[in-house]
């Protein structure tokens, strides 16, 4: 039954990806806010279908902590789930993404139409410069920005070294950080086809002030809050939260 439900969801998601990628390209000329609201339906539909087919629901804690004005979202990255769920919880936002994702047929086209900040992660300091320049423009326009500070999806119970780029952007702009912890990877694992029924726990933390602070201090506070919260919400019997080696210093 779990296999069948996962298969049906995958077919639905592929179909929606093709449909919304074409819609995104066709509607690209309309105002960005209107375009976002249309494309956001892709995420909402997938979250609903996942709930009904695979019985993956969510429990949200800390909704009152969402800032009233523009913020930078620092989120744990374990799954594909949060890339859609964040669009349910937060105002219109852009993602920091690997440039290579835009080259994917259909998915990449739809993603590109949503005006993400695409960077070349392999370019070191140039990647950080791209993040500061492009990310600054997004925030100045009033749009929020989602950053996965570990830079990639990480298995439950593990974490990678948090990258400095997002904290540099926060220090440069003085815009607060909204930290997010969740355990979605326990139900929709990285690279996993089978979806496990259950309730994803999502916690939005108090905004982290960034004005007049050093990037290292901001990053340390964000990492401490997220990883501490991960230990609280994890369903693992013995979460280790070991740091995985990471040679990529960009972002």
DRENTORVO-577878 format. One record per residue (C-alpha): x, y, z; residue in one letter; residue number from 1. Coordinates in nm, 4 decimals. Example, Ala and Ser with C-alpha at 12.3 -4.5 7.8 and 13.67 -1.06 7.14 Angstrom:
# DRENTORVO-577878
[[1.2300, -0.4500, 0.7800], "A", 1];
[[1.3670, -0.1060, 0.7140], "S", 2];
This chain:
# DRENTORVO-577878
[[0.0000, 0.0000, 0.0000], "X", 1];
[[0.2843, 0.2375, 0.0869], "X", 2];
[[0.4501, 0.1644, -0.2461], "X", 3];
[[0.1287, 0.2269, -0.4399], "X", 4];
[[0.0603, 0.5525, -0.2568], "X", 5];
[[0.4153, 0.6715, -0.3230], "X", 6];
[[0.3858, 0.5778, -0.6896], "X", 7];
[[0.0566, 0.7627, -0.7306], "X", 8];
[[0.2000, 1.0694, -0.5604], "X", 9];
[[0.5068, 1.0642, -0.7857], "X", 10];
[[0.2849, 1.0483, -1.0941], "X", 11];
[[0.0748, 1.3397, -0.9651], "X", 12];
[[0.3841, 1.5444, -0.8853], "X", 13];
[[0.5381, 1.4812, -1.2290], "X", 14];
[[0.2130, 1.5800, -1.3989], "X", 15];
[[0.1822, 1.8979, -1.1929], "X", 16];
[[0.5469, 1.9812, -1.2610], "X", 17];
[[0.4918, 1.9672, -1.6373], "X", 18];
[[0.1686, 2.1679, -1.6198], "X", 19];
[[0.2972, 2.4410, -1.3882], "X", 20];
[[0.6316, 2.4737, -1.5647], "X", 21];
[[0.4469, 2.5603, -1.8847], "X", 22];
[[0.2126, 2.7936, -1.6979], "X", 23];
[[0.5097, 2.9633, -1.5346], "X", 24];
[[0.6804, 3.0302, -1.8662], "X", 25];
[[0.3609, 3.1531, -2.0327], "X", 26];
[[0.2725, 3.3853, -1.7429], "X", 27];
[[0.6255, 3.5129, -1.6876], "X", 28];
[[0.5433, 3.8644, -1.8221], "X", 29];
[[0.2761, 3.9298, -1.5570], "X", 30];
[[0.3735, 4.1134, -1.2340], "X", 31];
[[0.5962, 3.9020, -1.0052], "X", 32];
[[0.3482, 3.8993, -0.7148], "X", 33];
[[0.0670, 3.7716, -0.9319], "X", 34];
[[0.2982, 3.5189, -1.0938], "X", 35];
[[0.4075, 3.3905, -0.7527], "X", 36];
[[0.0476, 3.3416, -0.6372], "X", 37];
[[-0.0264, 3.1308, -0.9439], "X", 38];
[[0.2895, 2.9208, -0.9148], "X", 39];
[[0.2391, 2.8780, -0.5398], "X", 40];
[[-0.0586, 2.6567, -0.6194], "X", 41];
[[0.1881, 2.3903, -0.7329], "X", 42];
[[0.3251, 2.3642, -0.3798], "X", 43];
[[-0.0170, 2.3774, -0.2154], "X", 44];
[[-0.1544, 2.1022, -0.4373], "X", 45];
[[0.1440, 1.8743, -0.3787], "X", 46];
[[0.1222, 1.9179, -0.0013], "X", 47];
[[-0.2515, 1.8326, -0.0098], "X", 48];
[[-0.2044, 1.5321, -0.2378], "X", 49];
[[0.0804, 1.4060, -0.0193], "X", 50];
[[-0.1458, 1.4285, 0.2840], "X", 51];
[[-0.4335, 1.2368, 0.1260], "X", 52];
[[-0.2315, 0.9722, -0.0598], "X", 53];
[[0.0675, 0.9165, 0.1678], "X", 54];
[[-0.0820, 1.0419, 0.4961], "X", 55];
[[0.1992, 1.2887, 0.5617], "X", 56];
[[0.0601, 1.5794, 0.7603], "X", 57];
[[0.2357, 1.8576, 0.9506], "X", 58];
[[0.2223, 2.0286, 1.2879], "X", 59];
[[0.3314, 2.3934, 1.2916], "X", 60];
[[0.4734, 2.5590, 1.6031], "X", 61];
[[0.5810, 2.9218, 1.6335], "X", 62];
[[0.3628, 3.0789, 1.3657], "X", 63];
[[0.3453, 3.3878, 1.5862], "X", 64];
[[0.7216, 3.4316, 1.5340], "X", 65];
[[0.6868, 3.5092, 1.1634], "X", 66];
[[0.8145, 3.8683, 1.1195], "X", 67];
[[0.5677, 4.1297, 1.0025], "X", 68];
[[0.8125, 4.2631, 0.7429], "X", 69];
[[1.0659, 4.1158, 0.5011], "X", 70];
[[1.2936, 3.8472, 0.6440], "X", 71];
[[1.5515, 3.5899, 0.5424], "X", 72];
[[1.4363, 3.2338, 0.6105], "X", 73];
[[1.7094, 3.0003, 0.7361], "X", 74];
[[1.5679, 2.6490, 0.7075], "X", 75];
[[1.6893, 2.2996, 0.7778], "X", 76];
[[1.7051, 2.1031, 0.4521], "X", 77];
[[1.6279, 1.7311, 0.4731], "X", 78];
[[1.3727, 1.6727, 0.2014], "X", 79];
[[1.1850, 1.8037, -0.0995], "X", 80];
[[0.8884, 1.8586, 0.1343], "X", 81];
[[1.0062, 2.1850, 0.2889], "X", 82];
[[1.0715, 2.3474, -0.0499], "X", 83];
[[0.6948, 2.3338, -0.0980], "X", 84];
[[0.5760, 2.3680, 0.2622], "X", 85];
[[0.7620, 2.6955, 0.3175], "X", 86];
[[0.5358, 2.8434, 0.0497], "X", 87];
[[0.2391, 2.7477, 0.2686], "X", 88];
[[0.3765, 2.9159, 0.5812], "X", 89];
[[0.5513, 3.2317, 0.4593], "X", 90];
[[0.4817, 3.5341, 0.2333], "X", 91];
[[0.6094, 3.5471, -0.1257], "X", 92];
[[0.9748, 3.4500, -0.1402], "X", 93];
[[1.2607, 3.3447, -0.3635], "X", 94];
[[1.5014, 3.0576, -0.3121], "X", 95];
[[1.8774, 3.0455, -0.3290], "X", 96];
[[1.9349, 2.7590, -0.5722], "X", 97];
[[2.2151, 2.5853, -0.7577], "X", 98];
[[2.2399, 2.7234, -1.1088], "X", 99];
[[2.2342, 2.3676, -1.2462], "X", 100];
[[1.8740, 2.3178, -1.1304], "X", 101];
[[1.7566, 2.5677, -1.3912], "X", 102];
[[1.8878, 2.3413, -1.6663], "X", 103];
[[1.6460, 2.0583, -1.5805], "X", 104];
[[1.3595, 2.0100, -1.8311], "X", 105];
[[1.0232, 2.1368, -1.7093], "X", 106];
[[1.1141, 2.1658, -1.3387], "X", 107];
[[1.4000, 2.4022, -1.4185], "X", 108];
[[1.1813, 2.6106, -1.6484], "X", 109];
[[0.9153, 2.6541, -1.3814], "X", 110];
[[1.1761, 2.7296, -1.1168], "X", 111];
[[1.3417, 2.9904, -1.3393], "X", 112];
[[1.0071, 3.1612, -1.3964], "X", 113];
[[0.9811, 3.2211, -1.0197], "X", 114];
[[1.2937, 3.4384, -1.0251], "X", 115];
[[1.5199, 3.2494, -0.7844], "X", 116];
[[1.8710, 3.3579, -0.6926], "X", 117];
[[2.0720, 3.1082, -0.8968], "X", 118];
[[2.4390, 3.0865, -0.8086], "X", 119];
[[2.7369, 2.8837, -0.9214], "X", 120];
[[2.8317, 2.7130, -0.5959], "X", 121];
[[3.1605, 2.5916, -0.7356], "X", 122];
[[3.2930, 2.9431, -0.7884], "X", 123];
[[3.3904, 3.0077, -0.4252], "X", 124];
[[3.3986, 3.3775, -0.3376], "X", 125];
[[3.2210, 3.4646, -0.6616], "X", 126];
[[2.9239, 3.2604, -0.5391], "X", 127];
[[2.9099, 3.4685, -0.2224], "X", 128];
[[2.9323, 3.7892, -0.4275], "X", 129];
[[2.6419, 3.6654, -0.6416], "X", 130];
[[2.4418, 3.5893, -0.3303], "X", 131];
[[2.5041, 3.9326, -0.1789], "X", 132];
[[2.4229, 4.1206, -0.4995], "X", 133];
[[2.1239, 3.9219, -0.6248], "X", 134];
[[1.9905, 3.8449, -0.2796], "X", 135];
[[2.0138, 4.2099, -0.1793], "X", 136];
[[1.8013, 4.3102, -0.4795], "X", 137];
[[1.5363, 4.0507, -0.3931], "X", 138];
[[1.5130, 4.1714, -0.0327], "X", 139];
[[1.5073, 4.5360, -0.1375], "X", 140];
[[1.2056, 4.4615, -0.3565], "X", 141];
[[1.0183, 4.3391, -0.0475], "X", 142];
[[1.0338, 3.9725, -0.1353], "X", 143];
[[1.1541, 3.7261, 0.1278], "X", 144];
[[1.4482, 3.4953, 0.0675], "X", 145];
[[1.4883, 3.1280, 0.1602], "X", 146];
[[1.8384, 3.0009, 0.2346], "X", 147];
[[1.9320, 2.6469, 0.3292], "X", 148];
[[2.2512, 2.7304, 0.5202], "X", 149];
[[2.3882, 2.3763, 0.4954], "X", 150];
[[2.3735, 2.4139, 0.1177], "X", 151];
[[2.2210, 2.0745, 0.0448], "X", 152];
[[1.9824, 1.8152, 0.1816], "X", 153];
[[2.1162, 1.6387, 0.4883], "X", 154];
[[1.9913, 1.3093, 0.6354], "X", 155];
[[1.8029, 1.3135, 0.9668], "X", 156];
[[2.0375, 1.3051, 1.2639], "X", 157];
[[2.3176, 1.4686, 1.0654], "X", 158];
[[2.4186, 1.8220, 0.9820], "X", 159];
[[2.6732, 1.9922, 0.7635], "X", 160];
[[2.8741, 2.2979, 0.8536], "X", 161];
[[2.6574, 2.6062, 0.8067], "X", 162];
[[2.7819, 2.8318, 0.5283], "X", 163];
[[2.8532, 3.1997, 0.5907], "X", 164];
[[2.6924, 3.3537, 0.2807], "X", 165];
[[2.3400, 3.3919, 0.4177], "X", 166];
[[2.4697, 3.5466, 0.7400], "X", 167];
[[2.6830, 3.7914, 0.5386], "X", 168];
[[2.3722, 3.8948, 0.3477], "X", 169];
[[2.1788, 3.9386, 0.6718], "X", 170];
[[2.4577, 4.1478, 0.8261], "X", 171];
[[2.4852, 4.3589, 0.5109], "X", 172];
[[2.1117, 4.4330, 0.4874], "X", 173];
[[2.0174, 4.4319, 0.8572], "X", 174];
[[1.7161, 4.2171, 0.7697], "X", 175];
[[1.6161, 3.9652, 1.0412], "X", 176];
[[1.6412, 3.5902, 1.0061], "X", 177];
[[1.3435, 3.3593, 1.0582], "X", 178];
[[1.4938, 3.0219, 1.1624], "X", 179];
[[1.3039, 2.7029, 1.0756], "X", 180];
[[1.3567, 2.3501, 1.2057], "X", 181];
[[1.1644, 2.0445, 1.0837], "X", 182];
[[1.1993, 1.6681, 1.0566], "X", 183];
[[1.0533, 1.6114, 0.7074], "X", 184];
[[1.3409, 1.3841, 0.6109], "X", 185];
[[1.2058, 1.1178, 0.8450], "X", 186];
[[0.8988, 1.0839, 0.6223], "X", 187];
[[1.0252, 1.1864, 0.2777], "X", 188];
[[1.3967, 1.1041, 0.2837], "X", 189];
[[1.6534, 1.2444, 0.0442], "X", 190];
[[1.6512, 1.0359, -0.2733], "X", 191];
[[1.3799, 0.8153, -0.1246], "X", 192];
[[1.0877, 0.6924, -0.3320], "X", 193];
[[0.8771, 0.5533, -0.0469], "X", 194];
[[0.6935, 0.8104, 0.1640], "X", 195];
[[0.6374, 0.7171, 0.5286], "X", 196];
[[0.3069, 0.8237, 0.6900], "X", 197];
[[0.3313, 1.0545, 0.9885], "X", 198];
[[0.3326, 1.4151, 1.1044], "X", 199];
[[0.6171, 1.6479, 1.0146], "X", 200];
[[0.7024, 1.8743, 1.3059], "X", 201];
[[0.7834, 2.2287, 1.1970], "X", 202];
[[0.9066, 2.4976, 1.4348], "X", 203];
[[0.9555, 2.8637, 1.3410], "X", 204];
[[1.1850, 3.0331, 1.5893], "X", 205];
[[1.1910, 3.3908, 1.7194], "X", 206];
[[1.3416, 3.6338, 1.4655], "X", 207];
[[1.7171, 3.6710, 1.4899], "X", 208];
[[1.8259, 4.0343, 1.4922], "X", 209];
[[2.1065, 4.1162, 1.2492], "X", 210];
[[2.1548, 4.4935, 1.2604], "X", 211];
[[2.5020, 4.5925, 1.3717], "X", 212];
[[2.6127, 4.2326, 1.4219], "X", 213];
[[2.8944, 4.0313, 1.2691], "X", 214];
[[2.8040, 3.7548, 1.0251], "X", 215];
[[2.9812, 3.4881, 1.2328], "X", 216];
[[2.7773, 3.5805, 1.5403], "X", 217];
[[2.4517, 3.5718, 1.3412], "X", 218];
[[2.5356, 3.2353, 1.1880], "X", 219];
[[2.6318, 3.0852, 1.5227], "X", 220];
[[2.3013, 3.1893, 1.6808], "X", 221];
[[2.0980, 3.0559, 1.3871], "X", 222];
[[2.2839, 2.7241, 1.3802], "X", 223];
[[2.2586, 2.6802, 1.7565], "X", 224];
[[1.8826, 2.7403, 1.7585], "X", 225];
[[1.8074, 2.5193, 1.4576], "X", 226];
[[2.0217, 2.2245, 1.5657], "X", 227];
[[1.9037, 2.2410, 1.9274], "X", 228];
[[1.5436, 2.2429, 1.8091], "X", 229];
[[1.6141, 1.9533, 1.5736], "X", 230];
[[1.7209, 1.7482, 1.8731], "X", 231];
[[1.3886, 1.8240, 2.0416], "X", 232];
[[1.1577, 1.7403, 1.7508], "X", 233];
[[1.3412, 1.4435, 1.6006], "X", 234];
[[1.1694, 1.1053, 1.6171], "X", 235];
[[1.5019, 0.9223, 1.5967], "X", 236];
[[1.5812, 0.6996, 1.8943], "X", 237];
[[1.9320, 0.8386, 1.9271], "X", 238];
[[1.9831, 1.1451, 1.7063], "X", 239];
[[2.3571, 1.2014, 1.6744], "X", 240];
[[2.3549, 1.5329, 1.4887], "X", 241];
[[2.7064, 1.4524, 1.3734], "X", 242];
[[2.8687, 1.7013, 1.1424], "X", 243];
[[2.9246, 1.5637, 0.7927], "X", 244];
[[3.2479, 1.6663, 0.6193], "X", 245];
[[3.1985, 1.9451, 0.3682], "X", 246];
[[3.4605, 2.0789, 0.1306], "X", 247];
[[3.2315, 2.3361, -0.0334], "X", 248];
[[3.2812, 2.6759, 0.1307], "X", 249];
[[3.0462, 2.8737, -0.0946], "X", 250];
[[2.7196, 3.0369, 0.0136], "X", 251];
